[in-house]
Amino acid sequence: MRQMIFEPMKVGPVTLPNRIVRTAHGTHLGTDTISDDLIAYHEARARGGCGLSILEATSVHPSSSITLYNVDDGVVPGLRRLMDKVRPHGMRVFQQLYHGGHHYAARDGGPPWGASAVPSPVTGLMPIPMDASQIDEIVAAFAAAAARCQAGGLDGVEIHGGHGYLIHQFLSPATNRRYDGYGGSLEGRMRLLREVLEAVRAAVGGELAIGVRLSASEQPGGIGEAELVEVIRTLESDGLIDYLNASWGDYFLMATMVGPMHLPSGYELPSSGQLTAASREPRIVSGRFRTLEEAEQVLRSGVADLVSLVRAQIADPDLVAKTRAGRVDEIRPCIACNQGCVGGLVREHRIGCLVNPAAGREATIMDSRAAAPAPARRVLVVGGGPGGLEAARTAAQAGHSVILAEAQSDLGGAFDVARRAPHMHILADLVGWYQREIYRLGVDVRLSSFVTAADVRDIAPDLTIVATGAEPRVDGMQHADPAFAVRGLGKAHILSPTELLTGPRPSGRHALVLDENGQFEALACAEHLVRHGFETCYVTGWGAVAPFAEPTMRVEPALRRLHAGAFHFLVRHRLEAIGARSCQVRPLAGGPPQTIDADLVVLAGLYAPRRELHDELKGEGVRAVLIGDALAPRDALFAIREGRRAGSAVAVQS
């Protein structure tokens, strides 16, 4: 059967080799300009067969800060270096041009510019309402930036008119309160976008493909699909755009822009499909697509001409090449956790990926092209959780002889527990991929095998990688006051998250969940309980609900689901006492205690590493490496990263 996804597509003056796109997304791999890391990141996806990559948003003017800038000719050499690397692979490259409006301060720290005096819903910054001269300056800046993209050898430019940035702020009645020619009616509100596109087309028209990204807002009073349809028709009738990139959402509900794991493939289409239905030009859609089969279905439906798979190609840059070669089972799946691709921008100030430790580090970390070692070693990996699975896979891929021993009857470790929580079943996809990979690579898998130091001596490996995970702690320790002793511990109705999710259906009507690590775990437990009919109180000493999971865009959707049931939360509180049917909590800042009904108490977030095997081996002088939660309890991103590092360095370590 003919596959549309592999057919070329003409976009303005540019012909794309296939219909697979990577729309613009932040990486933070470049500061001010194009870096070697950013080039290596895009080169890996070009080599993997992607048809079009749209470089992340770059600011066209100093009044808007972001990691990349296109404000002078200094950007041109970096763009040329990037194109020299990706061009031989056939991938086309566009650049998204942007101004953040009221969301971000100026490059020098000054106040942001915006359509009107309406604060950002994220940063709270109040912008300077732009006057006519500032508008003219921004229009000229977009055109000049496009000309520099042309000088850098790029194939196209995309004007960002969505996601709540400056042009979207002009388009939206919620943020545009102007009474001049740039406000009021839709014609006035879209005037800035039209002037930008006219200036860009005058600067590079006929040489570069010129497109626009648009998205409807979920904000009450914001711009919706109906008005954007009129915008699209106007821009196309005036010959201003060569393609439409239709998305959904803005900073009002950020999770809509980068859909977490609870959203299905194609979740944006009910909104973005209304925009693409109005367009006659080539149309791009996004929406948590993970496979080319899903993309093919979108193309055959007629809703779009090109499909974006961003996170799927972060997880596996060779997704296209593997699919073409009939190796679909080898494609590393994206699990939409957002922990590295989005959360990494906050936590580590650069893009990463939970399932692919090489993402953003392609200049130094290889994967499928790893060279065979000389000589091959005998490796024992103890523990079949995410870190151990990655260590075994990486070592076997490099040509070593690998034994993987797991004490449980199934592989997966912490993921085998977490996948049982609401909306987290997708974690099983990654475990399934690891299982296929390690068996394909010839790993000797030994389930239900509890390994002792004597067993290690009998096996006599050149290296033992200890990935034995961590034990849940139910000792009541709290980070805000670790010396405080909770009264009433040791009762049968006090559970760990593991006991809650893997045990029988809990009984009772009221529950309290204590969150001690600020990650998503306690919220997942709360949702599990609410789903089973419990009135649930979430208590934490942190200043917000799951603050360290917030960048993953999973917290707000979870709270919306939880508040549909019997749920409330207390932040900046500590747990003081656990009774038979209630608990006592108190604000950290002082004040009277509060009694919370609780037939069930879940102590979430604190773990003790299982490192006894490693320490015994070390005491005997046996070479062993400790990774993941066995080293220090954290999340799976670090466990998998350390598994990759240990598996890659076997020859050196042994």
DRENBALO-815778 format. One record per residue (C-alpha): residue number from 1; residue in three letters; x, z, y. Coordinates in steps of 0.2 Angstrom, whole numbers. Example, Ala and Ser with C-alpha at 12.3 -4.5 7.8 and 13.67 -1.06 7.14 Angstrom:
DRENBALO-815778
{1; ALA; {62; 39; -22}};
{2; SER; {68; 36; -5}};
***
This chain:
DRENBALO-815778
{1; MET; {0; 0; 0}};
{2; ARG; {6; -4; 18}};
{3; GLN; {13; 11; 26}};
{4; MET; {9; 11; 45}};
{5; ILE; {21; 25; 49}};
{6; PHE; {36; 14; 45}};
{7; GLU; {31; 0; 55}};
{8; PRO; {39; -4; 72}};
{9; MET; {30; -1; 88}};
{10; LYS; {32; -9; 105}};
{11; VAL; {30; 3; 120}};
{12; GLY; {32; -6; 136}};
{13; PRO; {49; -15; 136}};
{14; VAL; {55; -5; 121}};
{15; THR; {53; -7; 102}};
{16; LEU; {53; 8; 92}};
{17; PRO; {59; 6; 74}};
{18; ASN; {45; 17; 67}};
{19; ARG; {30; 28; 72}};
{20; ILE; {39; 45; 70}};
{21; VAL; {42; 54; 86}};
{22; ARG; {49; 70; 91}};
{23; THR; {41; 75; 108}};
{24; ALA; {50; 85; 121}};
{25; HIS; {54; 103; 117}};
{26; GLY; {66; 116; 124}};
{27; THR; {82; 119; 115}};
{28; HIS; {93; 128; 128}};
{29; LEU; {108; 120; 120}};
{30; GLY; {113; 112; 136}};
{31; THR; {116; 122; 152}};
{32; ASP; {114; 111; 168}};
{33; THR; {118; 95; 158}};
{34; ILE; {120; 88; 141}};
{35; SER; {131; 98; 129}};
{36; ASP; {140; 93; 113}};
{37; ASP; {128; 105; 104}};
{38; LEU; {113; 95; 111}};
{39; ILE; {121; 79; 106}};
{40; ALA; {124; 84; 88}};
{41; TYR; {106; 91; 87}};
{42; HIS; {99; 74; 92}};
{43; GLU; {111; 64; 82}};
{44; ALA; {106; 73; 66}};
{45; ARG; {88; 68; 68}};
{46; ALA; {93; 50; 73}};
{47; ARG; {103; 49; 57}};
{48; GLY; {88; 56; 47}};
{49; GLY; {78; 42; 52}};
{50; CYS; {67; 47; 67}};
{51; GLY; {60; 33; 78}};
{52; LEU; {59; 41; 95}};
{53; SER; {65; 57; 102}};
{54; ILE; {60; 63; 119}};
{55; LEU; {73; 74; 127}};
{56; GLU; {67; 91; 133}};
{57; ALA; {60; 94; 150}};
{58; THR; {74; 92; 163}};
{59; SER; {70; 98; 181}};
{60; VAL; {71; 84; 194}};
{61; HIS; {73; 96; 209}};
{62; PRO; {82; 113; 213}};
{63; SER; {66; 121; 217}};
{64; SER; {62; 122; 199}};
{65; SER; {73; 131; 186}};
{66; ILE; {76; 126; 168}};
{67; THR; {91; 124; 157}};
{68; LEU; {93; 106; 160}};
{69; TYR; {94; 97; 177}};
{70; ASN; {93; 79; 183}};
{71; VAL; {97; 82; 201}};
{72; ASP; {113; 72; 204}};
{73; ASP; {124; 59; 196}};
{74; GLY; {133; 72; 186}};
{75; VAL; {120; 70; 172}};
{76; VAL; {124; 52; 169}};
{77; PRO; {140; 54; 158}};
{78; GLY; {132; 66; 147}};
{79; LEU; {117; 55; 144}};
{80; ARG; {129; 40; 140}};
{81; ARG; {138; 51; 127}};
{82; LEU; {122; 56; 119}};
{83; MET; {117; 38; 118}};
{84; ASP; {133; 32; 111}};
{85; LYS; {130; 44; 96}};
{86; VAL; {112; 41; 92}};
{87; ARG; {111; 22; 96}};
{88; PRO; {120; 16; 80}};
{89; HIS; {106; 25; 70}};
{90; GLY; {92; 15; 79}};
{91; MET; {83; 30; 86}};
{92; ARG; {76; 27; 104}};
{93; VAL; {77; 40; 117}};
{94; PHE; {66; 44; 132}};
{95; GLN; {68; 59; 144}};
{96; GLN; {54; 70; 150}};
{97; LEU; {55; 73; 168}};
{98; TYR; {47; 89; 175}};
{99; HIS; {44; 102; 188}};
{100; GLY; {38; 119; 183}};
{101; GLY; {28; 123; 198}};
{102; HIS; {23; 141; 200}};
{103; HIS; {30; 147; 183}};
{104; TYR; {48; 147; 187}};
{105; ALA; {59; 152; 202}};
{106; ALA; {70; 140; 211}};
{107; ARG; {88; 137; 204}};
{108; ASP; {95; 148; 218}};
{109; GLY; {82; 162; 214}};
{110; GLY; {71; 158; 228}};
{111; PRO; {52; 157; 226}};
{112; PRO; {44; 143; 216}};
{113; TRP; {34; 128; 224}};
{114; GLY; {16; 126; 219}};
{115; ALA; {0; 117; 223}};
{116; SER; {-8; 132; 230}};
{117; ALA; {-5; 151; 232}};
{118; VAL; {-10; 155; 214}};
{119; PRO; {1; 165; 204}};
{120; SER; {8; 160; 187}};
{121; PRO; {-1; 168; 172}};
{122; VAL; {16; 171; 163}};
{123; THR; {28; 177; 176}};
{124; GLY; {16; 182; 190}};
{125; LEU; {26; 173; 203}};
{126; MET; {17; 168; 219}};
{127; PRO; {22; 150; 224}};
{128; ILE; {25; 142; 241}};
{129; PRO; {10; 130; 243}};
{130; MET; {19; 113; 246}};
{131; ASP; {17; 104; 262}};
{132; ALA; {18; 85; 264}};
{133; SER; {37; 84; 267}};
{134; GLN; {40; 95; 251}};
{135; ILE; {28; 83; 241}};
{136; ASP; {37; 68; 247}};
{137; GLU; {53; 76; 242}};
{138; ILE; {47; 79; 224}};
{139; VAL; {40; 62; 223}};
{140; ALA; {57; 55; 228}};
{141; ALA; {66; 67; 216}};
{142; PHE; {56; 60; 201}};
{143; ALA; {61; 42; 205}};
{144; ALA; {79; 47; 208}};
{145; ALA; {80; 56; 191}};
{146; ALA; {72; 41; 182}};
{147; ALA; {85; 30; 190}};
{148; ARG; {99; 41; 183}};
{149; CYS; {91; 40; 166}};
{150; GLN; {92; 22; 167}};
{151; ALA; {110; 23; 172}};
{152; GLY; {113; 34; 157}};
{153; GLY; {107; 21; 145}};
{154; LEU; {90; 29; 140}};
{155; ASP; {76; 19; 134}};
{156; GLY; {62; 27; 144}};
{157; VAL; {55; 42; 154}};
{158; GLU; {40; 53; 152}};
{159; ILE; {32; 62; 167}};
{160; HIS; {26; 79; 162}};
{161; GLY; {8; 80; 168}};
{162; GLY; {2; 94; 156}};
{163; HIS; {5; 111; 150}};
{164; GLY; {2; 120; 166}};
{165; TYR; {17; 113; 176}};
{166; LEU; {18; 107; 193}};
{167; ILE; {8; 91; 191}};
{168; HIS; {-5; 99; 180}};
{169; GLN; {-6; 113; 193}};
{170; PHE; {-11; 99; 206}};
{171; LEU; {-23; 91; 193}};
{172; SER; {-32; 108; 189}};
{173; PRO; {-46; 115; 200}};
{174; ALA; {-41; 132; 194}};
{175; THR; {-24; 131; 202}};
{176; ASN; {-27; 118; 216}};
{177; ARG; {-36; 125; 231}};
{178; ARG; {-30; 113; 243}};
{179; TYR; {-40; 105; 257}};
{180; ASP; {-29; 90; 261}};
{181; GLY; {-28; 73; 253}};
{182; TYR; {-20; 81; 237}};
{183; GLY; {-35; 93; 233}};
{184; GLY; {-53; 93; 231}};
{185; SER; {-60; 78; 221}};
{186; LEU; {-51; 72; 206}};
{187; GLU; {-45; 57; 216}};
{188; GLY; {-36; 70; 227}};
{189; ARG; {-30; 81; 213}};
{190; MET; {-22; 66; 204}};
{191; ARG; {-14; 59; 220}};
{192; LEU; {3; 68; 216}};
{193; LEU; {4; 61; 198}};
{194; ARG; {0; 43; 205}};
{195; GLU; {13; 44; 218}};
{196; VAL; {26; 50; 206}};
{197; LEU; {22; 36; 194}};
{198; GLU; {22; 23; 207}};
{199; ALA; {39; 29; 213}};
{200; VAL; {46; 29; 196}};
{201; ARG; {39; 12; 192}};
{202; ALA; {47; 5; 208}};
{203; ALA; {64; 13; 203}};
{204; VAL; {65; 7; 185}};
{205; GLY; {49; -3; 181}};
{206; GLY; {52; -17; 168}};
{207; GLU; {68; -9; 162}};
{208; LEU; {62; 8; 155}};
{209; ALA; {46; 13; 146}};
{210; ILE; {36; 24; 157}};
{211; GLY; {24; 37; 150}};
{212; VAL; {14; 53; 154}};
{213; ARG; {11; 68; 145}};
{214; LEU; {-7; 76; 148}};
{215; SER; {-16; 91; 141}};
{216; ALA; {-33; 99; 143}};
{217; SER; {-33; 117; 148}};
{218; GLU; {-43; 131; 139}};
{219; GLN; {-43; 141; 155}};
{220; PRO; {-61; 143; 163}};
{221; GLY; {-61; 132; 178}};
{222; GLY; {-46; 122; 172}};
{223; ILE; {-45; 103; 170}};
{224; GLY; {-54; 98; 154}};
{225; GLU; {-55; 82; 143}};
{226; ALA; {-68; 73; 153}};
{227; GLU; {-58; 73; 169}};
{228; LEU; {-42; 68; 160}};
{229; VAL; {-51; 53; 153}};
{230; GLU; {-54; 47; 171}};
{231; VAL; {-36; 51; 175}};
{232; ILE; {-30; 40; 160}};
{233; ARG; {-42; 26; 164}};
{234; THR; {-36; 25; 182}};
{235; LEU; {-17; 26; 178}};
{236; GLU; {-19; 12; 165}};
{237; SER; {-30; 1; 176}};
{238; ASP; {-17; 2; 190}};
{239; GLY; {-3; -2; 177}};
{240; LEU; {7; 14; 180}};
{241; ILE; {10; 19; 162}};
{242; ASP; {16; 11; 146}};
{243; TYR; {11; 25; 134}};
{244; LEU; {1; 41; 133}};
{245; ASN; {7; 57; 126}};
{246; ALA; {-9; 68; 123}};
{247; SER; {-7; 86; 119}};
{248; TRP; {-17; 102; 122}};
{249; GLY; {-16; 118; 131}};
{250; ASP; {-6; 126; 145}};
{251; TYR; {1; 143; 149}};
{252; PHE; {-16; 151; 149}};
{253; LEU; {-16; 151; 130}};
{254; MET; {2; 147; 125}};
{255; ALA; {-1; 148; 107}};
{256; THR; {-11; 132; 108}};
{257; MET; {4; 122; 114}};
{258; VAL; {15; 127; 99}};
{259; GLY; {3; 131; 85}};
{260; PRO; {8; 145; 74}};
{261; MET; {5; 146; 55}};
{262; HIS; {-13; 151; 57}};
{263; LEU; {-18; 134; 64}};
{264; PRO; {-20; 119; 53}};
{265; SER; {-12; 102; 53}};
{266; GLY; {-19; 92; 67}};
{267; TYR; {-27; 106; 76}};
{268; GLU; {-25; 98; 93}};
{269; LEU; {-34; 82; 88}};
{270; PRO; {-52; 88; 93}};
{271; SER; {-45; 89; 111}};
{272; SER; {-31; 76; 112}};
{273; GLY; {-42; 64; 102}};
{274; GLN; {-54; 63; 117}};
{275; LEU; {-39; 58; 128}};
{276; THR; {-32; 45; 116}};
{277; ALA; {-49; 37; 113}};
{278; ALA; {-49; 32; 132}};
{279; SER; {-32; 24; 131}};
{280; ARG; {-27; 6; 128}};
{281; GLU; {-9; 9; 128}};
{282; PRO; {2; 16; 114}};
{283; ARG; {-4; 34; 110}};
{284; ILE; {6; 49; 104}};
{285; VAL; {-2; 65; 97}};
{286; SER; {5; 81; 91}};
{287; GLY; {-2; 96; 81}};
{288; ARG; {9; 105; 68}};
{289; PHE; {11; 90; 57}};
{290; ARG; {23; 93; 43}};
{291; THR; {24; 77; 32}};
{292; LEU; {24; 59; 34}};
{293; GLU; {8; 58; 23}};
{294; GLU; {-1; 68; 36}};
{295; ALA; {5; 57; 50}};
{296; GLU; {0; 42; 40}};
{297; GLN; {-18; 48; 39}};
{298; VAL; {-18; 50; 58}};
{299; LEU; {-12; 33; 60}};
{300; ARG; {-25; 26; 48}};
{301; SER; {-39; 36; 57}};
{302; GLY; {-35; 26; 73}};
{303; VAL; {-34; 41; 84}};
{304; ALA; {-16; 38; 88}};
{305; ASP; {-2; 25; 86}};
{306; LEU; {13; 37; 85}};
{307; VAL; {14; 54; 78}};
{308; SER; {25; 68; 83}};
{309; LEU; {33; 80; 70}};
{310; VAL; {45; 91; 80}};
{311; ARG; {46; 107; 70}};
{312; ALA; {45; 98; 54}};
{313; GLN; {61; 89; 59}};
{314; ILE; {69; 105; 65}};
{315; ALA; {67; 112; 48}};
{316; ASP; {73; 96; 40}};
{317; PRO; {82; 83; 50}};
{318; ASP; {82; 71; 35}};
{319; LEU; {63; 72; 33}};
{320; VAL; {61; 53; 36}};
{321; ALA; {76; 48; 26}};
{322; LYS; {71; 59; 11}};
{323; THR; {53; 52; 12}};
{324; ARG; {59; 34; 12}};
{325; ALA; {70; 38; -3}};
{326; GLY; {56; 46; -13}};
{327; ARG; {63; 63; -12}};
{328; VAL; {48; 72; -4}};
{329; ASP; {50; 87; -15}};
{330; GLU; {67; 90; -7}};
{331; ILE; {61; 91; 11}};
{332; ARG; {63; 109; 18}};
{333; PRO; {46; 114; 24}};
{334; CYS; {42; 120; 41}};
{335; ILE; {32; 136; 40}};
{336; ALA; {26; 137; 58}};
{337; CYS; {33; 155; 60}};
{338; ASN; {40; 150; 78}};
{339; GLN; {54; 163; 75}};
{340; GLY; {69; 152; 78}};
{341; CYS; {62; 136; 87}};
{342; VAL; {52; 146; 100}};
{343; GLY; {57; 164; 98}};
{344; GLY; {76; 160; 97}};
{345; LEU; {75; 153; 115}};
{346; VAL; {71; 171; 120}};
{347; ARG; {81; 181; 107}};
{348; GLU; {97; 171; 106}};
{349; HIS; {94; 160; 121}};
{350; ARG; {95; 144; 111}};
{351; ILE; {85; 135; 97}};
{352; GLY; {86; 140; 79}};
{353; CYS; {76; 139; 64}};
{354; LEU; {71; 152; 51}};
{355; VAL; {71; 140; 36}};
{356; ASN; {86; 129; 43}};
{357; PRO; {101; 139; 49}};
{358; ALA; {110; 123; 54}};
{359; ALA; {97; 119; 67}};
{360; GLY; {105; 119; 84}};
{361; ARG; {122; 122; 76}};
{362; GLU; {124; 104; 68}};
{363; ALA; {141; 103; 77}};
{364; THR; {148; 116; 65}};
{365; ILE; {136; 118; 50}};
{366; MET; {133; 104; 38}};
{367; ASP; {119; 104; 24}};
{368; SER; {116; 90; 13}};
{369; ARG; {132; 82; 17}};
{370; ALA; {142; 98; 11}};
{371; ALA; {159; 93; 3}};
{372; ALA; {162; 99; -15}};
{373; PRO; {174; 114; -16}};
{374; ALA; {191; 114; -23}};
{375; PRO; {191; 123; -35}};
{376; ALA; {174; 127; -40}};
{377; ARG; {170; 146; -42}};
{378; ARG; {158; 157; -52}};
{379; VAL; {146; 165; -41}};
{380; LEU; {133; 179; -45}};
{381; VAL; {119; 181; -32}};
{382; VAL; {109; 198; -35}};
{383; GLY; {92; 197; -27}};
{384; GLY; {80; 182; -26}};
{385; GLY; {73; 185; -9}};
{386; PRO; {75; 173; 6}};
{387; GLY; {93; 177; 9}};
{388; GLY; {98; 177; -10}};
{389; LEU; {89; 160; -13}};
{390; GLU; {98; 152; 2}};
{391; ALA; {115; 159; -4}};
{392; ALA; {112; 152; -22}};
{393; ARG; {106; 135; -15}};
{394; THR; {120; 133; -3}};
{395; ALA; {134; 138; -16}};
{396; ALA; {126; 127; -30}};
{397; GLN; {125; 112; -18}};
{398; ALA; {144; 115; -14}};
{399; GLY; {147; 113; -33}};
{400; HIS; {150; 131; -38}};
{401; SER; {143; 138; -54}};
{402; VAL; {129; 150; -48}};
{403; ILE; {119; 164; -57}};
{404; LEU; {104; 171; -48}};
{405; ALA; {98; 187; -54}};
{406; GLU; {81; 195; -48}};
{407; ALA; {74; 212; -54}};
{408; GLN; {56; 206; -52}};
{409; SER; {47; 194; -62}};
{410; ASP; {45; 181; -48}};
{411; LEU; {56; 175; -34}};
{412; GLY; {53; 177; -16}};
{413; GLY; {57; 195; -12}};
{414; ALA; {49; 201; 5}};
{415; PHE; {41; 184; 6}};
{416; ASP; {31; 187; -10}};
{417; VAL; {24; 202; -1}};
{418; ALA; {21; 195; 16}};
{419; ARG; {12; 179; 10}};
{420; ARG; {-2; 191; 4}};
{421; ALA; {-6; 195; 22}};
{422; PRO; {-20; 185; 31}};
{423; HIS; {-15; 168; 38}};
{424; MET; {3; 170; 30}};
{425; HIS; {0; 161; 14}};
{426; ILE; {11; 146; 20}};
{427; LEU; {27; 157; 16}};
{428; ALA; {24; 153; -2}};
{429; ASP; {28; 135; 3}};
{430; LEU; {46; 140; 7}};
{431; VAL; {48; 150; -9}};
{432; GLY; {42; 135; -19}};
{433; TRP; {54; 124; -11}};
{434; TYR; {68; 136; -15}};
{435; GLN; {63; 137; -33}};
{436; ARG; {63; 118; -34}};
{437; GLU; {80; 117; -26}};
{438; ILE; {89; 130; -36}};
{439; TYR; {83; 123; -52}};
{440; ARG; {87; 105; -47}};
{441; LEU; {105; 111; -42}};
{442; GLY; {107; 119; -59}};
{443; VAL; {107; 137; -54}};
{444; ASP; {106; 149; -69}};
{445; VAL; {90; 159; -64}};
{446; ARG; {88; 176; -73}};
{447; LEU; {71; 185; -68}};
{448; SER; {67; 203; -73}};
{449; SER; {85; 206; -73}};
{450; PHE; {91; 222; -64}};
{451; VAL; {109; 221; -61}};
{452; THR; {121; 236; -62}};
{453; ALA; {140; 237; -59}};
{454; ALA; {143; 236; -77}};
{455; ASP; {133; 219; -78}};
{456; VAL; {144; 212; -64}};
{457; ARG; {160; 217; -74}};
{458; ASP; {153; 208; -90}};
{459; ILE; {148; 192; -80}};
{460; ALA; {165; 193; -71}};
{461; PRO; {160; 182; -56}};
{462; ASP; {173; 176; -43}};
{463; LEU; {161; 183; -30}};
{464; THR; {145; 193; -30}};
{465; ILE; {133; 191; -16}};
{466; VAL; {122; 206; -15}};
{467; ALA; {105; 202; -7}};
{468; THR; {95; 216; -14}};
{469; GLY; {84; 219; 1}};
{470; ALA; {77; 235; 8}};
{471; GLU; {65; 249; 3}};
{472; PRO; {51; 254; 14}};
{473; ARG; {53; 271; 22}};
{474; VAL; {38; 282; 23}};
{475; ASP; {48; 297; 31}};
{476; GLY; {39; 296; 48}};
{477; MET; {54; 292; 58}};
{478; GLN; {50; 285; 75}};
{479; HIS; {62; 275; 86}};
{480; ALA; {57; 283; 102}};
{481; ASP; {60; 301; 96}};
{482; PRO; {70; 300; 79}};
{483; ALA; {73; 319; 78}};
{484; PHE; {54; 323; 79}};
{485; ALA; {46; 327; 62}};
{486; VAL; {29; 321; 58}};
{487; ARG; {18; 334; 50}};
{488; GLY; {8; 330; 34}};
{489; LEU; {20; 317; 26}};
{490; GLY; {19; 315; 7}};
{491; LYS; {0; 313; 5}};
{492; ALA; {-7; 300; -7}};
{493; HIS; {-16; 290; 7}};
{494; ILE; {0; 286; 16}};
{495; LEU; {6; 269; 11}};
{496; SER; {20; 257; 15}};
{497; PRO; {16; 239; 20}};
{498; THR; {22; 233; 2}};
{499; GLU; {10; 246; -6}};
{500; LEU; {-5; 240; 5}};
{501; LEU; {-3; 222; 2}};
{502; THR; {2; 222; -16}};
{503; GLY; {-9; 236; -22}};
{504; PRO; {-28; 237; -26}};
{505; ARG; {-41; 235; -12}};
{506; PRO; {-39; 251; -2}};
{507; SER; {-54; 263; 0}};
{508; GLY; {-60; 271; 15}};
{509; ARG; {-67; 267; 32}};
{510; HIS; {-54; 271; 45}};
{511; ALA; {-35; 267; 46}};
{512; LEU; {-20; 270; 57}};
{513; VAL; {-5; 258; 57}};
{514; LEU; {11; 264; 64}};
{515; ASP; {22; 250; 71}};
{516; GLU; {41; 255; 72}};
{517; ASN; {50; 238; 72}};
{518; GLY; {39; 229; 85}};
{519; GLN; {38; 214; 74}};
{520; PHE; {23; 205; 67}};
{521; GLU; {22; 216; 51}};
{522; ALA; {11; 230; 57}};
{523; LEU; {-1; 218; 65}};
{524; ALA; {-3; 209; 48}};
{525; CYS; {-7; 225; 40}};
{526; ALA; {-20; 229; 53}};
{527; GLU; {-28; 212; 51}};
{528; HIS; {-28; 215; 32}};
{529; LEU; {-37; 232; 34}};
{530; VAL; {-49; 225; 47}};
{531; ARG; {-53; 211; 35}};
{532; HIS; {-57; 224; 22}};
{533; GLY; {-69; 233; 33}};
{534; PHE; {-58; 247; 41}};
{535; GLU; {-60; 252; 58}};
{536; THR; {-41; 251; 62}};
{537; CYS; {-30; 259; 76}};
{538; TYR; {-13; 252; 79}};
{539; VAL; {-1; 265; 86}};
{540; THR; {17; 261; 92}};
{541; GLY; {30; 269; 103}};
{542; TRP; {35; 252; 110}};
{543; GLY; {28; 247; 127}};
{544; ALA; {17; 233; 120}};
{545; VAL; {9; 227; 104}};
{546; ALA; {22; 219; 93}};
{547; PRO; {34; 215; 108}};
{548; PHE; {48; 207; 97}};
{549; ALA; {35; 195; 89}};
{550; GLU; {27; 190; 106}};
{551; PRO; {39; 175; 109}};
{552; THR; {33; 167; 92}};
{553; MET; {16; 165; 100}};
{554; ARG; {7; 174; 85}};
{555; VAL; {3; 190; 94}};
{556; GLU; {-11; 184; 105}};
{557; PRO; {-20; 174; 92}};
{558; ALA; {-19; 189; 80}};
{559; LEU; {-26; 201; 94}};
{560; ARG; {-41; 189; 97}};
{561; ARG; {-45; 189; 78}};
{562; LEU; {-43; 208; 77}};
{563; HIS; {-54; 212; 92}};
{564; ALA; {-68; 202; 83}};
{565; GLY; {-68; 217; 71}};
{566; ALA; {-66; 236; 73}};
{567; PHE; {-49; 237; 81}};
{568; HIS; {-40; 246; 95}};
{569; PHE; {-22; 250; 99}};
{570; LEU; {-12; 263; 108}};
{571; VAL; {6; 259; 115}};
{572; ARG; {19; 271; 121}};
{573; HIS; {12; 284; 109}};
{574; ARG; {20; 293; 94}};
{575; LEU; {12; 299; 78}};
{576; GLU; {13; 318; 77}};
{577; ALA; {3; 324; 62}};
{578; ILE; {-6; 316; 47}};
{579; GLY; {-21; 325; 40}};
{580; ALA; {-33; 322; 25}};
{581; ARG; {-45; 312; 36}};
{582; SER; {-37; 310; 53}};
{583; CYS; {-21; 309; 63}};
{584; GLN; {-14; 317; 79}};
{585; VAL; {-6; 305; 91}};
{586; ARG; {1; 309; 109}};
{587; PRO; {7; 298; 123}};
{588; LEU; {26; 298; 125}};
{589; ALA; {25; 302; 143}};
{590; GLY; {16; 318; 139}};
{591; GLY; {-2; 324; 140}};
{592; PRO; {-15; 330; 128}};
{593; PRO; {-15; 324; 110}};
{594; GLN; {-28; 313; 103}};
{595; THR; {-37; 313; 86}};
{596; ILE; {-39; 297; 77}};
{597; ASP; {-50; 295; 61}};
{598; ALA; {-39; 289; 47}};
{599; ASP; {-43; 289; 28}};
{600; LEU; {-28; 278; 26}};
{601; VAL; {-11; 278; 35}};
{602; VAL; {1; 264; 35}};
{603; LEU; {19; 267; 41}};
{604; ALA; {26; 250; 45}};
{605; GLY; {43; 244; 51}};
{606; LEU; {56; 256; 45}};
{607; TYR; {67; 251; 29}};
{608; ALA; {82; 258; 20}};
{609; PRO; {94; 245; 14}};
{610; ARG; {97; 244; -5}};
{611; ARG; {116; 243; -5}};
{612; GLU; {120; 255; -19}};
{613; LEU; {127; 240; -30}};
{614; HIS; {138; 233; -16}};
{615; ASP; {145; 250; -12}};
{616; GLU; {149; 254; -31}};
{617; LEU; {157; 237; -33}};
{618; LYS; {167; 239; -17}};
{619; GLY; {173; 256; -24}};
{620; GLU; {179; 248; -39}};
{621; GLY; {188; 234; -30}};
{622; VAL; {176; 221; -35}};
{623; ARG; {174; 207; -22}};
{624; ALA; {156; 207; -15}};
{625; VAL; {147; 202; 0}};
{626; LEU; {132; 211; 7}};
{627; ILE; {118; 200; 16}};
{628; GLY; {101; 201; 23}};
{629; ASP; {91; 217; 23}};
{630; ALA; {103; 225; 11}};
{631; LEU; {116; 224; 25}};
{632; ALA; {103; 229; 39}};
{633; PRO; {84; 227; 38}};
{634; ARG; {79; 213; 50}};
{635; ASP; {69; 198; 49}};
{636; ALA; {71; 183; 37}};
{637; LEU; {79; 172; 50}};
{638; PHE; {95; 183; 49}};
{639; ALA; {94; 185; 30}};
{640; ILE; {93; 166; 27}};
{641; ARG; {107; 163; 40}};
{642; GLU; {118; 175; 31}};
{643; GLY; {114; 168; 14}};
{644; ARG; {120; 151; 21}};
{645; ARG; {136; 158; 28}};
{646; ALA; {140; 167; 12}};
{647; GLY; {136; 153; 1}};
{648; SER; {146; 141; 11}};
{649; ALA; {161; 152; 12}};
{650; VAL; {162; 156; -7}};
{651; ALA; {179; 147; -9}};
{652; VAL; {187; 157; 5}};
{653; GLN; {179; 174; 1}};
{654; SER; {184; 173; -18}};
***
